[in-house]
């Protein structure tokens, strides 16, 4: 194992331990429910950022795969013949297959055309969900509930066990996306984002690379959908509506695209605002819109990006402290870039 992978695994284990301990320190059921929503929508935002931040593909229809995973998982579990792990694998694999077909069309287009054709496919999937009443329940959602049979002796009907399982799946998916972003494949995607013509000149199959990350991002989004479906014991057409994709884009804008975990910061902020604003006022749309405008127009980047740039700026502008007096006739040590400017300011 490479040092980078060992470091990421260590961080993942520490994060999982923190997530498991947090409900013990604060045993209110509302916190567990909030965190499961955070897991589901966090995977949606993180997977979308693989397209937006890593590859430069702005998708307006990413929630289609969030909903596909939820409905596929729910329908398989309602048959009563499939275990939860097998249903999860089948739902993720089925969503990846759908994304492969759709992505083969979408990734050949550029910029705004790519964005709008992804939105068109999302609305097509939403229409199928709403109109195929006998299978999906139409606008009432997937009826009948989703059973939760035991896994290795663990009863998922226990809220604490369900939370622990969702936390483990969430951390594993984040770790997988981290490895993809830090792999040669991930750096090739960065090159495609920055200069696709040069990448093509160097022999990179740009279309195949875009299709690969499109399918992987859809698979990760489907995991978020099935986590939410398992938690609420159902799936609903709103999962595939354009507003869900819009929320994912808002999460990325609030958190930032440069830092790997930036979308999770945006997810936490948006979910917190949704939770508290809807409690204290009916005008939640006005409040949320104001906050988003302040961040987008005021900071011009996500919160995580601002904090990271601020820390980097402090590190580079910190003046060197001389170890002793400068010998006579010797030139003083040069100041680092930006140090003189910081002193003047």
C-alpha positions in Angstrom: 0.0 0.0 0.0 1.3 3.5 -0.9 1.8 6.1 1.8 -1.1 8.1 0.4 -3.5 5.2 0.5 -2.4 4.3 4.1 -3.0 8.0 5.1 -6.4 8.0 3.5 -7.4 4.7 5.1 -6.3 6.0 8.5 -8.4 9.2 8.0 -11.4 7.1 6.9 -11.1 4.9 10.0 -10.9 8.0 12.2 -13.8 9.6 10.5 -15.9 6.5 10.8 -15.0 6.2 14.5 -16.1 9.9 15.0 -19.4 9.3 13.2 -20.1 6.3 15.3 -19.2 8.0 18.6 -21.1 11.2 17.8 -24.6 9.8 18.4 -23.4 8.3 21.7 -22.3 11.6 22.9 -25.5 13.3 21.7 -28.1 10.5 21.8 -31.0 12.6 20.4 -32.7 10.6 17.5 -32.9 13.8 15.5 -29.1 14.0 15.2 -29.0 10.4 13.7 -31.7 11.3 11.2 -29.9 14.5 10.2 -26.6 12.6 9.7 -28.2 10.0 7.5 -29.7 12.7 5.3 -26.2 14.2 5.3 -24.7 10.9 4.2 -27.2 10.5 1.3 -27.0 14.0 -0.1 -23.3 14.2 0.7 -22.6 11.3 -1.7 -24.8 13.0 -4.3 -22.8 16.2 -4.0 -19.4 14.5 -3.9 -20.1 12.3 -6.9 -21.3 15.4 -8.9 -18.1 17.2 -8.0 -16.2 14.3 -9.8 -17.8 15.7 -12.9 -17.8 19.4 -12.2 -14.6 20.0 -10.2 -12.4 17.1 -11.4 -13.4 16.9 -15.1 -15.1 20.2 -15.9 -18.5 18.6 -16.9 -21.4 20.5 -15.4 -24.3 18.1 -15.2 -27.8 19.4 -14.5 -29.3 15.9 -14.3 -27.2 14.1 -11.8 -30.1 13.3 -9.5 -31.4 10.9 -12.1 -28.9 8.3 -10.9 -29.7 9.1 -7.2 -33.3 8.2 -8.0 -32.4 5.2 -10.1 -30.4 3.7 -7.3 -33.2 4.3 -4.8 -36.0 2.8 -6.9 -33.9 -0.2 -8.1 -32.9 -1.0 -4.5 -36.5 -0.6 -3.2 -38.0 -2.7 -5.9 -35.5 -5.5 -5.4 -36.0 -5.5 -1.7 -39.8 -5.6 -2.1 -39.5 -9.0 -3.9 -38.4 -10.6 -0.7 -35.9 -12.8 -2.5 -32.8 -10.6 -2.3 -30.6 -9.7 0.6 -29.6 -6.1 1.3 -26.0 -6.4 0.1 -27.0 -8.2 -3.1 -29.8 -5.6 -3.7 -27.3 -2.8 -3.2 -24.8 -4.3 -5.7 -27.5 -4.9 -8.2 -28.9 -1.4 -7.8 -25.5 0.2 -8.2 -24.6 -2.0 -11.2 -28.0 -1.3 -12.8 -27.5 2.4 -12.3 -24.0 2.2 -13.8 -25.5 0.4 -16.9 -28.1 3.2 -17.3 -25.4 5.8 -16.9 -23.3 4.0 -19.5 -26.0 4.3 -22.1 -26.9 7.9 -21.3 -23.3 8.9 -20.9 -22.3 7.5 -24.3 -24.5 10.2 -25.8 -23.9 13.0 -23.3 -20.1 13.1 -23.1 -19.8 13.7 -26.9 -21.3 17.2 -26.3 -19.5 20.2 -24.8 -20.3 22.8 -22.2 -23.9 24.0 -22.1 -25.1 21.3 -24.6 -23.8 18.6 -22.2 -25.5 20.3 -19.3 -28.9 20.5 -20.9 -28.9 17.0 -22.4 -28.2 15.6 -18.9 -31.2 17.6 -17.7 -33.3 16.2 -20.5 -32.4 12.6 -19.6 -33.2 13.4 -15.9 -36.7 14.7 -16.8 -37.2 11.6 -19.0 -36.4 9.3 -16.1 -38.7 11.4 -13.8 -41.5 11.1 -16.3 -41.1 7.3 -16.4 -41.2 7.2 -12.6 -44.4 9.3 -12.5 -46.2 7.5 -15.4 -45.3 3.9 -14.7 -47.7 3.7 -11.7 -48.0 -0.1 -11.6 -44.2 -0.4 -10.9 -43.2 2.8 -9.2 -46.4 4.0 -7.6 -46.4 7.2 -9.6 -46.4 10.5 -7.8 -47.3 8.7 -4.6 -43.9 7.1 -4.5 -42.9 3.5 -4.0 -45.6 2.0 -1.8 -45.4 -0.9 0.6 -42.2 0.1 2.4 -38.8 -1.5 2.1 -38.1 -4.5 4.3 -34.9 -4.6 6.4 -33.8 -8.2 6.9 -30.9 -8.8 9.2 -27.3 -8.7 7.9 -24.8 -11.0 9.6 -27.0 -10.9 12.7 -27.4 -7.1 12.7 -31.0 -5.9 12.9 -31.3 -2.8 10.6 -34.7 -2.1 12.1 -32.8 -0.8 15.1 -32.1 2.9 14.4 -28.7 2.8 15.9 -27.6 -0.2 13.8 -29.1 1.3 10.6 -27.1 4.5 11.3 -23.9 2.6 11.8 -24.4 0.7 8.5 -25.1 3.9 6.6 -22.1 5.6 8.1 -19.8 2.7 7.1 -21.1 2.7 3.5 -20.7 6.5 3.3 -17.1 6.4 4.5 -16.2 3.6 2.1 -17.7 5.5 -0.9 -15.8 8.7 0.1 -12.6 6.7 0.3 -13.3 5.1 -3.1 -13.8 8.6 -4.7 -10.7 9.8 -3.0 -8.6 7.1 -4.5 -10.1 7.8 -8.0 -9.3 11.5 -7.7 -5.7 10.8 -6.7 -5.1 8.1 -9.2 -3.4 8.5 -12.7 -7.0 8.4 -14.0 -7.9 11.3 -11.8 -4.9 13.4 -12.9 -5.8 12.6 -16.6 -9.2 14.0 -15.9 -7.7 17.2 -14.6 -5.7 17.5 -17.7 -8.8 17.0 -19.8 -10.5 19.7 -17.7 -7.7 22.2 -18.2 -6.8 21.5 -21.8 -8.8 18.8 -23.6 -7.0 19.6 -26.9 -3.6 18.9 -25.4 -4.9 15.8 -23.7 -6.1 14.5 -27.1 -2.8 15.5 -28.7 -0.9 13.4 -26.1 -3.0 10.3 -27.1 -5.7 10.4 -24.3 -9.1 9.0 -25.4 -11.0 12.0 -24.0 -14.4 10.6 -24.7 -13.7 7.3 -23.1 -12.2 9.0 -20.0 -15.2 11.3 -19.7 -17.5 8.3 -20.0 -15.6 6.4 -17.4 -15.9 9.1 -14.7 -19.6 9.7 -15.8 -20.4 6.1 -15.0 -18.5 6.0 -11.8 -20.1 9.3 -10.5 -23.5 7.9 -11.3 -22.8 4.7 -9.4 -21.7 6.8 -6.3 -24.8 8.9 -6.6 -26.9 5.7 -6.6 -25.4 4.7 -3.3 -26.7 7.9 -1.8 -30.1 7.2 -3.2 -30.3 3.7 -1.8 -29.2 5.0 1.6 -32.0 7.5 1.6 -34.5 4.9 0.4 -33.5 2.4 3.1 -33.8 5.1 5.7 -37.2 6.5 4.7 -38.4 3.0 3.6 -39.5 4.2 0.2 -38.6 6.1 -2.9 -40.3 9.2 -4.4 -40.4 11.0 -7.7 -38.8 14.1 -6.0 -35.5 12.1 -5.9 -35.4 12.5 -9.7 -36.8 16.0 -10.0 -34.6 18.8 -11.4 -34.6 20.6 -8.0 -32.6 17.7 -6.4 -29.9 18.2 -9.0 -30.1 21.9 -8.3 -29.5 21.3 -4.6 -26.5 19.2 -5.4 -25.1 22.1 -7.5 -25.8 24.5 -4.6 -23.9 22.2 -2.2 -20.9 22.3 -4.5 -21.1 26.1 -4.8 -21.4 26.6 -1.1 -18.6 24.2 -0.2 -16.2 24.6 -3.2 -14.8 22.5 -6.0 -11.1 22.8 -5.3 -10.9 20.9 -2.0 -11.8 17.3 -2.2 -14.2 17.4 0.8 -15.6 20.8 -0.1 -18.9 19.5 -1.3 -19.5 17.9 2.1 -19.0 21.3 3.7 -21.7 22.6 1.4 -23.9 19.7 2.1 -23.6 20.3 5.8 -24.4 24.0 5.4 -27.4 23.5 3.1 -28.9 20.7 5.2 -28.4 22.7 8.4 -30.1 25.7 6.8 -32.9 23.6 5.5 -33.5 22.0 8.9 -33.5 25.2 11.0 -35.0 27.6 8.5 -38.0 25.5 7.9 -38.5 25.2 11.6 -38.5 29.0 12.3 -40.0 30.5 9.2 -42.2 29.6 6.2 -40.1 31.8 3.9 -37.3 29.3 3.8 -36.7 29.9 0.1 -36.0 33.5 0.6 -33.5 32.8 3.4 -31.7 30.1 1.5 -31.6 32.2 -1.6 -30.1 35.2 0.3 -27.4 33.0 1.9 -26.4 31.5 -1.4 -26.3 34.9 -3.0 -24.1 36.3 -0.2 -21.6 33.4 -0.6 -21.6 33.3 -4.4 -21.4 37.0 -4.9 -19.4 37.9 -1.8 -16.8 35.1 -1.6 -17.0 34.1 -5.3 -16.0 30.6 -4.3 -17.0 27.9 -1.8 -16.3 28.2 1.9 -13.8 25.4 1.9 -11.9 27.0 -0.9 -11.8 30.4 0.9 -10.5 28.8 4.2 -7.9 26.8 2.3 -6.7 29.9 0.4 -6.6 31.9 3.6 -4.4 29.2 5.3 -2.1 29.0 2.3 -1.8 32.8 2.2 -0.8 32.9 5.9 1.7 30.2 5.3 3.4 31.9 2.4 3.3 35.4 3.8 4.7 34.5 7.2 8.2 36.2 7.4 11.2 34.1 8.2 12.6 34.7 11.6 16.4 35.0 11.5 18.4 32.5 13.6 20.9 35.2 14.7 22.5 38.5 13.8 23.5 38.9 10.1 27.3 38.8 9.7 28.9 42.1 8.7 29.0 42.5 4.9 26.5 39.6 4.3 23.3 40.2 2.4 20.1 39.7 4.4 18.0 36.6 3.7 15.4 37.3 1.0 11.8 37.6 2.1 9.3 35.0 0.8 6.9 36.0 -1.9 4.2 38.3 -0.5 6.0 39.0 2.7 6.8 42.6 1.8 3.2 43.2 0.7 1.8 41.8 3.9 4.0 44.1 5.9 3.0 47.1 3.9 -0.7 46.3 4.3 
